[in-house]
Amino acid sequence: MHAAELGLTHFVDDKLDVHEALRPIVPYRYLFGPQRDPVPDWVTPILTWADADAAIRASVPAKAWV
């Protein structure tokens, strides 16, 4: 799978089935946009790109942003 080859640590998508496939590979998964169904606890819901930016930055140690 390309995600493993690329060493992805964070992933944003609006499709839950895509997150399901990446679940064992990518540790930080963000489900983008409003959802009709309840969101499972193994993916983080985000509504906007600003929310995505904040969530991703919060998950990376501050030293990495210097």
GUTIRO-484153 format. One line per field, with one value per residue: x, y, z of N, C-alpha, C, O, CB in turn; residue number from 1; residue in one letter. Coordinates in pm, whole numbers, plus 50000, padded with zeros to 5 digits. Glycine has a CB too. Example, Ala and Ser with C-alpha at 12.3 -4.5 7.8 and 13.67 -1.06 7.14 Angstrom:
BEGIN
n.X <- [51319:51285]
n.Y <- [49431:49775]
n.Z <- [50780:50708]
ca.X <- [51230:51367]
ca.Y <- [49550:49894]
ca.Z <- [50780:50714]
c.X <- [51320:51290]
c.Y <- [49670:50003]
c.Z <- [50780:50787]
o.X <- [51424:51341]
o.Y <- [49668:50114]
o.Z <- [50846:50804]
cb.X <- [51131:51408]
cb.Y <- [49553:49940]
cb.Z <- [50905:50572]
num <- [1:2]
residu <- [A:S]
***
This chain:
BEGIN
n.X <- [50084:50050:50051:50194:50443:50513:50534:50334:50201:49987:49653:49396:49062:48737:48596:48487:48538:48786:48950:48917:49061:49316:49360:49530:49777:49824:49869:49737:49430:49194:48864:48702:48472:48108:47921:47682:47634:47716:48048:48319:48529:48796:48882:48936:48700:48674:48576:48657:48928:49088:49041:49161:49429:49485:49444:49636:49874:49863:49916:50180:50507:50612:50874:50916:50813:50983]
n.Y <- [49882:50224:50418:50304:50267:50533:50617:50749:50946:51101:51154:51285:51264:51238:51006:50731:50459:50461:50545:50323:50127:50229:50220:50028:50125:50409:50628:50870:50974:51168:51245:51417:51689:51730:51459:51206:50972:50827:50891:50669:50593:50563:50735:51081:51332:51617:51941:52153:52284:52443:52330:52083:52160:52260:52026:51849:51991:51992:51730:51691:51717:52027:52105:52020:52212:52420]
n.Z <- [50000:49924:50127:50338:50212:50171:50427:50571:50833:50902:50788:50587:50493:50341:50338:50510:50459:50335:50543:50706:50566:50595:50860:51008:50933:50920:51180:51261:51177:51005:50969:50733:50713:50744:50881:50821:50963:51288:51407:51427:51713:51645:51455:51391:51388:51175:51074:50906:50699:50855:51105:51057:51023:51282:51439:51334:51382:51662:51717:51662:51796:51942:51883:51625:51459:51444]
ca.X <- [50000:50131:50062:50306:50566:50542:50552:50237:50164:49861:49574:49266:48973:48596:48536:48518:48595:48929:49013:48915:49172:49442:49362:49648:49899:49840:49822:49650:49333:49097:48747:48672:48338:47994:47891:47543:47637:47810:48190:48385:48629:48931:48910:48903:48619:48709:48479:48718:49073:49148:49037:49263:49559:49499:49455:49765:49978:49854:49966:50324:50580:50639:51009:50913:50767:51087]
ca.Y <- [50000:50345:50489:50243:50298:50674:50641:50848:50947:51173:51139:51353:51224:51245:50873:50642:50332:50485:50542:50184:50058:50284:50210:49964:50181:50552:50647:50987:50978:51275:51233:51554:51733:51681:51317:51167:50863:50849:50871:50576:50658:50542:50840:51211:51413:51758:52003:52248:52272:52507:52226:51984:52220:52264:51889:51793:52062:51949:51593:51690:51790:52167:52118:51990:52329:52525]
ca.Z <- [50000:49909:50255:50411:50139:50192:50570:50616:50974:50912:50666:50589:50383:50380:50322:50622:50412:50309:50675:50753:50500:50644:51005:51065:50876:50949:51318:51278:51067:51025:50882:50696:50676:50822:50860:50851:51060:51398:51372:51519:51798:51594:51358:51447:51297:51158:50983:50814:50683:50973:51209:51022:51054:51427:51491:51294:51460:51803:51730:51633:51899:51910:51827:51481:51386:51448]
c.X <- [50089:50151:50178:50438:50609:50567:50457:50209:50028:49786:49438:49186:48830:48524:48582:48581:48744:49005:49020:49034:49307:49461:49485:49781:49927:49784:49725:49560:49224:48986:48692:48524:48229:47962:47747:47537:47733:47953:48253:48496:48773:48969:48862:48820:48669:48613:48543:48867:49146:49150:49143:49401:49583:49520:49590:49878:49979:49913:50117:50395:50618:50776:51012:50874:50870:51169]
c.Y <- [50124:50419:50435:50275:50442:50708:50746:50833:51013:51162:51206:51307:51230:51111:50779:50511:50345:50481:50401:50107:50103:50267:50140:50029:50324:50581:50764:51000:51080:51264:51372:51576:51678:51535:51289:51062:50896:50816:50777:50647:50640:50640:50973:51292:51558:51817:52091:52220:52339:52408:52120:52036:52218:52124:51828:51859:52017:51809:51581:51769:51932:52185:52096:52111:52441:52520]
c.Z <- [50000:50041:50337:50344:50162:50339:50625:50765:50995:50779:50685:50469:50433:50371:50435:50575:50379:50441:50730:50694:50555:50795:51062:51023:50922:51089:51340:51156:51101:50921:50857:50665:50764:50784:50899:50962:51174:51354:51473:51597:51748:51483:51419:51348:51293:51056:50876:50800:50798:51090:51183:51058:51204:51486:51457:51372:51605:51822:51708:51742:51851:51845:51675:51399:51381:51321]
o.X <- [50191:50257:50252:50536:50729:50616:50493:50194:49961:49848:49373:49236:48805:48403:48701:48667:48819:49112:49119:49099:49402:49567:49542:49886:50040:49665:49641:49606:49169:49011:48641:48459:48252:47976:47697:47447:47820:47975:48243:48550:48864:49076:48762:48865:48702:48574:48489:48926:49255:49247:49208:49481:49691:49605:49652:49967:50086:49955:50175:50350:50652:50793:51099:50900:50846:51261]
o.Y <- [50128:50477:50511:50308:50471:50816:50823:50722:50986:51161:51187:51309:51228:51103:50753:50457:50249:50421:50363:50030:50024:50297:50190:49991:50357:50560:50757:51033:51079:51271:51438:51494:51590:51496:51341:51064:50981:50725:50801:50748:50700:50629:50977:51317:51615:51748:52102:52145:52297:52403:52073:51964:52179:52106:51762:51791:52006:51775:51475:51878:51952:52272:52149:52113:52545:52600]
o.Z <- [50069:50063:50399:50411:50173:50370:50714:50816:51094:50672:50788:50356:50554:50393:50451:50644:50394:50451:50793:50764:50561:50849:51159:51073:50959:51113:51428:51047:51211:50801:50948:50601:50848:50668:50998:51045:51159:51274:51594:51552:51806:51423:51490:51236:51397:50961:50766:50878:50835:51165:51276:51118:51249:51573:51540:51422:51665:51933:51731:51779:51734:51759:51606:51278:51320:51305]
cb.X <- [49904:50068:49930:50287:50546:50429:50693:50108:50271:49884:49557:49283:49008:48524:48574:48393:48518:48952:48937:48781:49167:49451:49239:49650:49891:49768:49938:49735:49271:49165:48639:48754:48311:47869:47989:47474:47676:47770:48266:48442:48619:48945:48838:49032:48470:48859:48382:48694:49118:49071:48897:49257:49566:49377:49343:49787:49957:49709:49895:50354:50707:50630:51104:50817:50640:51179]
cb.Y <- [50000:50437:50478:50090:50274:50759:50683:50836:51020:51323:50990:51509:51080:51344:50812:50614:50283:50622:50632:50115:50081:50430:50137:49818:50178:50640:50666:51117:50837:51415:51139:51593:51696:51772:51227:51112:50731:50762:51008:50455:50605:50400:50812:51289:51409:51777:52085:52392:52332:52636:52161:51950:52364:52328:51802:51811:52215:51950:51503:51751:51712:52253:52018:51875:52381:52508]
cb.Z <- [50122:49808:50334:50420:49989:50139:50596:50535:51056:50951:50628:50589:50332:50294:50184:50702:50290:50236:50773:50714:50349:50609:51051:51026:50726:50841:51405:51300:51042:51017:50946:50578:50535:50798:50941:50726:50993:51521:51369:51442:51937:51542:51218:51485:51339:51114:51061:50861:50549:51011:51215:50871:51000:51490:51434:51142:51452:51850:51633:51491:51940:52035:51893:51453:51448:51570]
num <- [1:2:3:4:5:6:7:8:9:10:11:12:13:14:15:16:17:18:19:20:21:22:23:24:25:26:27:28:29:30:31:32:33:34:35:36:37:38:39:40:41:42:43:44:45:46:47:48:49:50:51:52:53:54:55:56:57:58:59:60:61:62:63:64:65:66]
residu <- [M:H:A:A:E:L:G:L:T:H:F:V:D:D:K:L:D:V:H:E:A:L:R:P:I:V:P:Y:R:Y:L:F:G:P:Q:R:D:P:V:P:D:W:V:T:P:I:L:T:W:A:D:A:D:A:A:I:R:A:S:V:P:A:K:A:W:V]
***
